[in-house]
Amino acid sequence: MSERRRYEINPSFADLFTTQEDRDEAKLEKVQMLPLGELNPFPDHPFEVRDDEEMEKLVDSIRVHGVLMPAIARTRPDGSYELVAGHRRKRACELAGLQEMPVLVREMDDDTATILMVDSNVQREHVLPSEKAKAYKMKLEAIKRQGQRTDLTSCQVGTKLAFTRSDEALAENTTESARTVQRYIRLNNLIPELMELVDENKLKFNPAVEISYLTPEEQEDFFQFIDGQDCSPSLSQAQKLKVASREGNLTPDRLEKIMTAQPPSVKPREAQISISMERVSKYFPKGFTQEQIVNQILRILEAQYRKKNRDMER
């Protein structure tokens, strides 16, 4: 038996002096006060930590009340910790001048940690569309990995059902439907310049989803056009651009034609004059109807108009 094998099957030296109750207690999740320097950010964390007005309020709250909700982290091979939830709280602690913060250390695999990270952040009040797009994509990929086939005898129907459940699980712990979440994921196909316009609300969400089906080259042409014209597409225009792209004829000329097309003109409604009966009834015989009063006014105006013309001819 190898030296390594003997090490694995023999109890550790520490176990000789602890009870099973002690060992079970050690496995329980506990809130610990950990140094901020040992808390590393989650890899590819899609949510930006901004030093804005909300951060100032959080800093003030921590200075007065401390951190009311512990962060969640998992251990790393080097003995440090990886934050799963609590990146804003950590930043607020730094700004408040603290050296440590309460953290719930929980052992979890990469996919479980990813799902928890997304669910813990996506409910925030101010989340950019680009942040949701990246986060939902990370969550979907994690869910699909958790439900992937583990044997070679699984049927295709089972695989299809697994992916159906992935779509449903994707919207869990959010206020949005699975369809809306999928549309956010679609935004990841936008070029950076257009994604930035979506974040700035200069390109609306629904048209942006349609534009995401254009090729990168077509999106570049589209961006150059709307940037030069300082305009934004309607949903109808975006849908027409998508159709033209799918048909393979979205040339720059075709793009400009779609974006500059005017809607059918509508004849403007004639201006109306409204005078209450109370104001004019005293000038007409009692019992005159509204129509009779209008006709009488028109006759008086017509007579004055003709008299004015005769006077001018003289």
C-alpha positions, 0 to 999 in steps of 0.5 A: 500500500502506498504512503498516500493510500495509508494517509487517506484511510487513517484518521487525522491526528486532530480527529483523535481528540475530537468527538463526532459532535465536534466534527458535525458542528464544524461542518455547519454554516457559520457567520464569520468576521473575515478580513476584506482583503481575503474576499475576492470578487466572483469571476466575471461578475456581471454587476458593476459596483458603482460609487453612486448615491445608493452606495453613499446611503449604504455606507451611512447605514453601515456606519450607524448599524453595521452590516445587517445581512452577511455576505455569502462566500465560498473557500478557494484552494489558496485558503482565501474566499470568493464572494458570491453575494455581497460585492456592494456591501464589501465596497461599502465597508471599505468606504466606511473604513472597516477592515472586516465584515460578516460572511456566511461561508458556504461550500458550493460548486461553480454552477451553484455559486453562479446561480446564487450570485445572479439571483442575489443581484438581479433583484436590485432596483437599478440593474442595467440591461447589459448586466441582466443580459450577461447575468442571465446568460451565465445562469442559463449556462450553469442550469444547463450544465447541472441538467446535462446528460450523465449517461450514454443511454439517455433518450433524446426526449429526456434531454429535450425535457431537461432543457425545457426545465432549464428555461423555466428555472431560468426565470425563478427568483426573478420578477420577469417571465422566462420569455423576457429573460430569454430576450435579455439573453439575446441582447448579448448578440449586440455589438458594444456600441449598441449595447451601450445605447440600450443601457443609456435608454437611447435604444429601446429594449424591444427594438434592440432585441430585433436588431440583435438578429442583424450580423455584426457588420449590419449592426455596425452600419446601423449604428453609424446611421443612427449615430449620424442621424441622431435617431432611434428605430421604432419597433416596426422599423427594427422588425423590417431590418431583421426581415431584410437581414434574414433575406440577405438584402440589408444593404446600406441603401436598404437600411437607409430606406427603411429608417427614413420611410415616412408613415402614411400621411393623415389629413389634419382635422380642421380647426373648430370654433366653439361658442356656448349657447348661453353667450349668443342666445340673447341675440336671437329670437327665443326658441331658435335651435343651435343650427338656426343660430349658426346659420344666422351667424353665417348669413350675417358674416356673409353680408358683412363680407360682401359689403366690405368688398363693395366698399373697397371697389368704390 
